[in-house]
């Protein structure tokens, strides 16, 4: 079995397309991207992730959201933009936690456990990303399920570019396992209260 098939097969029973069917978890983890592409056009991967995360929260399937992404400069701050987008969709700001060191999916998974103290989570991203995120989370001791945000319909060239990048990311994931790659930063622990 190839690594790609292993990742997809492992995730198949843990992926959900409908918020009505997904089990409750205390925390949802929204994986980062920017609202605009490098060409200045709207990034629908971002839009659809935020829509899915808001639906999940309003359905009562999570109590808190961690928005995890890159904020390497004042001009590039994924977590703050993600938080603001969720607030615009009716998610209370006090229920959103910023993970500003989610530079890679690996960082987001490890930090969810080590910094935010979670043992089980619901991941929100597109299906192809969720498959890898679930594999990474389990490798790092997290019990994860995922809500698939709507995928982005693109031309064939763009689709091939996106999915080729994902295949390379899966290869790199296994290399990272071998070399023991760790997040760039951990930092102080953040306590998320129980409200139920």
N, C-alpha and C positions, 0 to 999 in steps of 0.2 A: 504494500500500500504506500502510495506517495505521501509526502508530508502534507500536500494540499488536501488530498482525500481524507487523511487522518484528522486534520483540523475541521473540515466540513462535517465529517461523520460524527465526530465527538460532540459537535454543537447541535446536531439536528433535533434532538428531543428537548433542547433548552431554549429554542428560539420561538418567539410568539409574534404574530402579526396583529392581534387584536387585544386591546386593553381589557376587554371583558374576560378573556381567558387566562391572562397572566396572573400568577399568584402574587399575594402581597409580600413586599419586602420593605423594611424600614427606609432604605436609602436607594435612590436611583443615581446612577453615575452617567452623566452625559459627556460623551467624548468630543474633544474639541475640534473645531474648524472655524474659519473666519467667515463672516457674512458676505464677503466679496471675493471674487476670484482675483488672481494677479492682473487680470485685464480690466478690472473695475466693474464687472458685471455681477449681478446677484448670484450668490453661491447657494444653489438649492439643496445641497447636502446639509448646509447650516439650517436653512428654513425648515426642511422636513424633520430634522432632528429636534428642533425647538418645538415644532407642532406636536410631535410624538411625545416628548417629555411633558408638555403641558397637559395633554390628554391623560397621560399616566397619573399625574398628580391629581387632576380634577376627578378622576375615577376612584380616588382613594387607595390606589395600589402602591403608593409610596408616601412617606411623611416628609422626607427631605430630599433635596437634589444637591449633589456635588457636580459642579460644572468644572471640568478638568481640561486645561489647555495651556497653550504657550502665551506668555506675556513678556517676551525677551526684550521689549523696548516700549517706550511711552506711546509709540505709534502703532504697536501691534500687541493687542491685549484681548485674546480670545475669551478668557473666563468672564471678564467684565461685560463684554458684548453679549455673551450667552446669558448671563444673569439678567441684563437689561431686557433682552428679548423675552425671557420667561416672565418677567414682571409685567411686560406689556400684554402677555397672554394670561394674566390673572394669577400667577403663582406668587404668593407672598414673599417679599424679599427676605424676611427672617427665616424662611424655610430653604434658602439657597446658600450653599457654602462654596466659596471659591477655592479651587486648587490651581494655583498659579504656577505650579512647577510640573504640569502634565505635558512635558515636552514630547514624549512618545507614549504610545499605548502602554508599553512596559511600565513607565513611570506612573501613569495613572492607576494601574492595577496595584502595584506595590504600595503606593502612597495611600490608596483607599484602605488597605489593611493596616499598614504601619503607622500612618499619620492620623487617619480618621477612624481607626479602630473597628473597622467593619469585617465581619466574617462571611456575610452573604449580601449580595447586591443584585440590583437589576440594571443592566447596561442599556444605554440607548444610543444607537447609531444605525447605519445601514447594515443589511444582512451580511455582506461580505466582510465588513469590519467587525461586526459582532462575533462572527465565527472565530476570528483570531483573538479577539479580546477575551472570549470565554476560555480559550485554550491557555492564554497567558494568565488569566485569573486563577484557574485551577492549578497551574504550575506553581503559583505563589500562595496557595492555601486559601483561596477565596471560593466560596460556593456561589456561582453566578448563573443567572438566567438573563435573557435579553429581549427587549422589544425592538423589532425591526422598524426603523423609520422608512418611509417611502423612498424607493430608489429613484435616481435621477435619470430621466429618459434623455439620452444624448445621441449624437451621431456615432457611427461605427468607430471612427478614428478616436474620438474621445473615450468611448467605452473601452476600447482596447488599451488605451493609455492608462486609464484608472485601474483596470483589472490586472494589467501587467505589473503595475506598481504594487498592487496587493499581493500578487504571487511572489514578488521579490521581498516584500515585507515578511511574508511567511518563511521564506528561506532564511532571512536574517534573524527571525525569531529563534529558529532552531540553533543557529550559530551562537546567538546570545546565551542560550541555555548552556551550551558547551563551555563557553568562556566565562560564565558566571556574571554576565552584565547586570549592573545595578542602576537604580535611578540616579540622576545627576544630583538631586537634593532630596533630603527627607525633612528635617526640621522638627519643630515642636508639635506635640500631639494636639489634636483638636477633638474635643468631646462633643458627641451628638446626643442630645437627651432623648429619653424615651417619653413619648407623649400619649401612648395608648395604655 
